[in-house]
């Protein structure tokens, strides 16, 4: 009897280890699924892609795909799923426990992930899009080949889309070129107020765009990153500020939106297309499916 009890302790230890393995696999699979959210309700192809990702990442972490008991789509807003719950189930057969009639146990672990709009952002470029204009484009399904920096046309004075990210007057074209080329190294948050950077700056705009655009080292045989295929860390992928004008010289940050750079006309105009990116870094705080939900998401394990 003492040997059987000692053996049962070993079996329970094995079940505990299996539970830990299941939890790690469930967490990894849920995070992989979160990278594919939000998913449109009724889009069976996208939902199947999420289920396949769960099975794949479960197997990568040592739990066979046939142990995936459930993949549940959750947190519906504005016709999209923003959350997914993963449940893994494994049967553990005891070695010593059978001496006292205990054949084994079932280990079940769950993990849930949710994507939420970003409340802050780093590595932002000094360009933005007015909130009303962006919402109209989203509603019309017309977020491709958007002018995110206007050209001079008949003049060089006024507001052409450039923003002063550090709020300190005097940086001018020098700061603009640095931020457009390499990104701003500070943190900007929803609610911040920023001054506009007046003037077209066509030469600096063209130079900074060309340097950044040419740094793409992906999909060499296909012209580099574009909306069809891109690396989220590519220099062509930029985070723009979604803003509302507070007066003629200042804007308020309303959110953040990812675009992929496409071209410039040499006269200060930049064209780009909206995409969607996710990261685990930074704060989340926008309203899912509502205000602040513009395509930059934070992936969070919530269970």
Helices and strands as residue ranges (DSSP letters): H 2-34, E 39-40, H 44-60, G 65-67, E 68-77, E 80-93, G 97-100, E 104-117, E 120-122, E 124-130, H 131-140, E 146-149, E 163-164, H 172-182, E 187-189, E 193-196, H 202-214, G 220-222, E 237-247, E 250-264, E 270-274, E 277-279, E 296-301
